[in-house]
Amino acid sequence: MSETLWYLGEEFAAAYAALLETANEETGEIDVASLIALDDADEAFQEKAAKTGKLIRFLNNRAAELKAEENRLKEIRERLESRADSVKMYLDRCLKNAGIRKIDKFPADSVITYRKTPPKVIVDDEGKLPEIFFKIKREPDKTAIKESIASGGNVPGAHLEQTENISIK
């Protein structure tokens, strides 16, 4: 059974602690067996960590490939939708030109009719609308908050936080 990276990290920490325990503080001598155990634990951990990094790179590359494929398929879908809209507008013009409002004979599984749609609002002049008909989206201005805190200001309800992430090259 393959050992987990977590387990190998625990083994490394234990081997390091054992090496420190066996070291002679007066002479500085260390136990050779403990040093070999630490070296073996380090090598096993490094190898497993490198393989884990390789897996992460593979997964990220595969995700990028899928995203590219999604974009390609989205473009195809949008072209098909646009083409369907164009053909629909063409059909509409032809039906209106002929004065026909319903097609239900050919083929038997298709019926083409006109139907009323729900009314939609058309804004003719935004400047004339009363304020009660406007939506106001309220959200924190994180850039201003960051600048204020960074320059020594106190912003109740917010703070800066420094984090780390792993870089795999």
RANOR-V644869 format. One record per helix or strand of 2 or more residues. SS is the DSSP state (a for helix, b for strand). FROM is the first residue (numbers start at 1). TO is the last residue. If there is no record, write none. Layout:
BEGIN
SS/FROM/TO + SS/FROM/TO
END
This chain:
BEGIN
a/5/22 + a/32/98 + b/102/103 + b/112/113 + a/126/128 + a/131/133 + a/142/150
END
